Amino acid sequence: MKKIYFIALLMIIVSLDAKAQQESLITQYNSQMALFNPAAVSLNGSRTMSLLHRRQWANVPMSPITTSFTYGYDAGKNVGLGMSIIMDKVFVTQSTFVSIDYSYRLQLEDNAFLYFGVKAGANFYAINAGGLNTYNLVADPSLNTTDLILPNIGFGAHYTKGDFYFSVGVPRVLDTKQTKTENGLVSVVTDKPHLYSAMGYEFLVSKAQDIYLRPSVFTRIVTGAPMTTDFNTMVSFNRSFEIGATYRTNNAFAALLNLKLDDHFTTGWVYEVNSQSQYTNVGNSLEVLLMYQF
């Protein structure tokens, strides 16, 4: 049974790679916006740190695992600074993108602001082919370990007016392609630029009971792969408890829960399922979020 899971996972990975090298996909994008847009590094004006862990297809051994970290603060004079790290591990490959984020705020009206952001960093890509099991007693010389460092840069813009926001960003602009030759063996890694956009609004449902409705849309576009869009709706109670749901256009559905433990700590959970037939036996996906506001 494990061999079947490995074969299915490998087929999915290969089919995605044949179209485009895919970046990370997470459901709690509202709390990790700086990963996709450097302009969002310090929107609330406070020092914030967040950590997210996602396990894709829980029933599949060595299935995709994503771990991300963001840190941002208001550096004064309309400047926001921070850093973001996102690590993807799937099968025998691991990709870690580390960046420094900078944003600058312009005030357009009394309650309207436009943020511009720049992201500079590098992707650390590794293939541990030694983790592969072969049927040969003699080691296959083509299964070597590969380590690459691919510098990159990203840009973004974020507009807010009252309770409305619109965000667009390309966290990795460069179409990096690096070829490495070692002992006659050639390996190639290609990163395609991804365009992310997000839009949302907060509606006041009940002022007396402090209930808010927050619908949002998150879209990802990359050359060679289908566009995906998340339609998300969250209901907030007393600014301390949130519950909601997400529908993604690849037939994925998710339930979300965020709980503010005190004035500093917030934790969140995501349970995601996919209704496509090829994902019937791979299991569901889980996300855990921990956020600290200084």
C-alpha positions in Angstrom: 0.0 0.0 0.0 2.9 2.4 0.8 4.3 1.8 -2.7 1.0 2.9 -4.2 1.0 6.1 -2.2 4.6 6.8 -3.3 3.8 6.2 -6.9 0.7 8.5 -6.7 2.6 11.2 -5.0 5.4 11.0 -7.5 3.0 11.2 -10.4 1.3 14.3 -9.0 4.7 16.0 -8.4 5.9 15.2 -11.9 2.7 16.4 -13.5 3.0 19.7 -11.7 6.6 20.1 -12.5 5.9 19.5 -16.2 3.8 22.7 -16.2 5.5 25.0 -13.7 7.5 25.0 -10.6 4.9 25.7 -7.9 5.3 27.8 -4.8 3.8 27.2 -1.5 0.0 27.0 -1.0 -1.5 27.8 2.4 -5.1 28.4 3.5 -4.4 30.9 6.3 -3.1 33.5 3.8 -4.6 36.5 5.7 -2.2 35.9 8.6 0.8 35.2 6.3 0.3 37.9 3.7 3.9 39.1 3.9 5.0 35.8 2.3 3.2 36.8 -0.9 3.5 40.6 -0.7 6.3 42.5 1.0 4.1 45.6 1.2 2.1 43.8 3.9 5.0 43.4 6.3 3.6 45.8 8.9 0.1 46.8 8.2 -1.3 47.0 11.7 1.5 49.2 13.0 2.6 46.8 15.7 5.4 44.2 16.0 4.0 40.8 15.0 5.5 37.3 14.7 3.7 34.3 13.3 4.5 30.6 12.7 2.5 28.3 10.5 2.8 24.5 9.8 0.9 22.7 7.1 0.7 19.0 6.4 -0.7 18.1 2.9 -2.3 14.7 2.3 -1.9 13.3 5.8 -2.3 9.6 4.7 0.7 9.8 2.3 4.2 9.1 3.7 6.7 11.9 2.9 3.8 14.1 1.6 4.3 17.9 1.2 5.0 19.8 4.4 5.1 23.6 4.6 6.5 25.6 7.5 6.5 29.4 7.4 7.6 32.2 9.7 7.0 35.9 9.4 8.1 38.8 11.5 7.3 42.5 10.9 7.3 45.8 12.8 6.7 49.5 12.2 10.2 51.1 11.9 8.8 54.6 12.0 8.4 57.4 9.4 6.0 55.2 7.3 8.5 52.4 7.0 7.9 48.7 7.8 10.6 46.1 8.1 10.6 42.4 8.6 11.6 39.0 7.4 9.9 35.9 6.1 10.9 32.3 5.8 8.9 29.5 4.0 10.1 26.0 3.8 8.6 23.2 1.6 9.6 19.6 2.0 8.2 16.9 -0.3 9.6 13.5 -0.9 13.4 13.9 -1.1 13.4 17.6 -2.0 13.5 20.6 0.3 13.1 24.3 -0.7 13.6 27.2 1.8 13.1 30.8 0.8 14.5 33.4 3.2 13.9 37.1 2.6 14.1 40.6 4.1 10.9 42.7 3.6 10.6 46.4 3.3 7.5 48.6 2.9 6.8 52.3 2.6 3.4 53.8 3.3 1.7 56.7 1.5 -1.4 58.4 2.9 -3.8 59.2 0.0 -6.8 60.3 2.1 -7.8 60.5 5.7 -8.5 56.7 5.8 -6.8 55.6 2.6 -3.2 54.3 2.5 -1.1 52.8 -0.2 1.9 50.6 0.7 4.8 49.7 -1.6 7.0 46.7 -0.8 10.3 45.1 -1.8 11.5 41.6 -0.9 15.1 40.5 -1.3 16.3 37.0 -0.5 17.4 33.6 -1.8 15.9 30.2 -2.3 18.0 27.3 -0.8 17.1 24.2 -2.8 18.2 20.7 -1.9 17.6 17.2 -3.3 18.6 14.3 -1.0 18.6 11.5 -3.6 20.3 9.3 -1.0 16.9 8.9 0.6 15.6 6.9 -2.4 15.4 3.2 -2.2 16.4 1.3 -5.4 16.2 -2.3 -6.4 19.9 -2.4 -7.3 22.5 -3.6 -4.8 25.0 -1.2 -6.3 24.4 2.5 -5.8 23.1 4.4 -8.8 25.7 7.2 -9.6 22.9 9.4 -11.0 21.2 9.6 -7.6 23.5 12.4 -6.2 22.7 15.0 -3.6 22.1 18.5 -5.1 22.3 21.9 -3.2 21.6 25.2 -4.9 21.3 28.8 -3.8 19.1 30.9 -6.1 18.9 34.7 -5.2 15.7 36.5 -6.0 13.7 39.7 -5.5 10.0 40.5 -5.2 7.7 43.5 -5.2 4.2 44.3 -4.1 1.5 46.9 -3.4 -1.2 47.0 -0.8 -4.1 49.5 -0.7 -6.5 50.0 2.2 -9.4 52.4 2.6 -11.4 52.0 5.8 -12.4 48.3 6.1 -11.5 47.5 2.5 -8.1 46.2 1.2 -6.7 45.2 -2.2 -3.2 43.5 -2.4 -1.1 42.4 -5.3 2.4 41.0 -5.2 5.1 38.9 -7.0 7.4 37.6 -4.2 9.9 36.1 -6.7 10.2 38.1 -9.8 13.2 36.4 -11.4 12.6 33.4 -13.6 15.6 31.6 -12.1 17.1 28.7 -14.0 20.3 27.3 -12.8 22.2 24.4 -14.2 24.7 22.5 -12.2 27.1 20.0 -13.7 29.1 17.7 -11.4 30.9 14.5 -12.4 29.1 14.6 -15.8 25.6 14.8 -14.1 23.4 17.8 -14.9 20.5 19.1 -12.7 18.2 22.0 -13.4 15.9 24.0 -11.1 13.4 26.5 -12.5 11.3 28.9 -10.5 8.5 30.7 -12.4 7.2 34.0 -11.1 3.8 33.8 -9.3 1.4 36.7 -9.2 -0.8 36.9 -6.0 -3.7 39.1 -5.5 -6.1 39.5 -2.5 -9.1 41.5 -1.8 -11.4 41.7 1.3 -13.8 43.8 3.3 -15.0 43.8 6.9 -18.7 44.3 7.5 -20.2 45.2 10.9 -23.0 42.7 11.7 -23.8 43.6 15.2 -22.2 46.5 17.1 -23.8 45.5 20.4 -22.5 41.9 20.2 -19.3 43.0 18.4 -19.8 40.6 15.4 -18.0 41.2 12.1 -18.2 39.4 8.7 -14.9 39.3 6.7 -15.2 37.9 3.2 -12.0 37.8 1.1 -10.6 36.4 -2.2 -7.1 35.2 -2.8 -5.8 34.4 -6.3 -2.6 32.8 -7.5 -1.4 32.9 -11.2 1.6 31.3 -12.7 2.6 30.5 -16.3 1.9 26.9 -17.2 -0.5 26.0 -14.4 -4.2 26.6 -13.8 -5.2 29.7 -11.9 -6.4 29.0 -8.4 -8.7 31.2 -6.3 -9.6 30.9 -2.6 -13.0 32.3 -1.6 -12.9 32.8 2.2 -15.5 34.0 4.7 -14.7 34.5 8.4 -17.1 35.5 11.2 -15.5 37.3 14.1 -16.9 37.5 17.7 -15.6 40.1 20.1 -12.3 40.2 18.1 -11.3 37.1 20.0 -12.9 34.2 18.2 -13.2 33.6 14.5 -14.8 30.7 12.5 -15.1 30.4 8.8 -14.7 28.4 5.6 -12.8 28.5 2.3 -13.5 27.1 -1.1 -10.6 26.7 -3.6 -11.3 26.4 -7.3 -9.5 23.0 -7.5 -12.4 21.6 -5.5 -10.8 22.0 -2.1 -12.9 22.9 1.0 -11.6 24.1 4.3 -12.9 24.9 7.8 -11.0 27.6 9.8 -10.9 28.4 13.4 -8.9 31.2 15.1 -8.8 31.8 18.8 -7.2 34.8 20.6 -5.8 33.4 23.9 -4.9 36.8 25.4 -3.7 40.2 24.4 -0.6 38.7 22.7 -1.2 35.1 21.6 -3.5 33.9 18.8 -3.8 30.3 17.5 -5.5 28.9 14.5 -6.4 25.6 12.9 -7.4 24.6 9.4 -8.9 21.3 8.2 -9.0 20.9 4.4 -10.5 18.3 2.1 -10.4 17.8 -1.6 -13.3 16.3 -3.6 -11.4 15.4 -6.7 -11.3 11.7 -7.4 -7.5 11.4 -7.6 -7.3 12.6 -4.0 -9.7 10.1 -2.6 -7.2 8.0 -0.6 -4.4 10.6 0.1 -6.1 12.0 3.1 -6.9 15.5 4.2 -4.7 18.5 4.9 -4.1 20.3 8.2 -2.7 23.7 9.2 -1.7 25.0 12.6 -1.0 28.7 13.2 0.6 30.5 16.2 0.8 34.3 16.2 2.3 36.6 18.8 1.7 40.4 18.8 4.2 42.4 20.9 
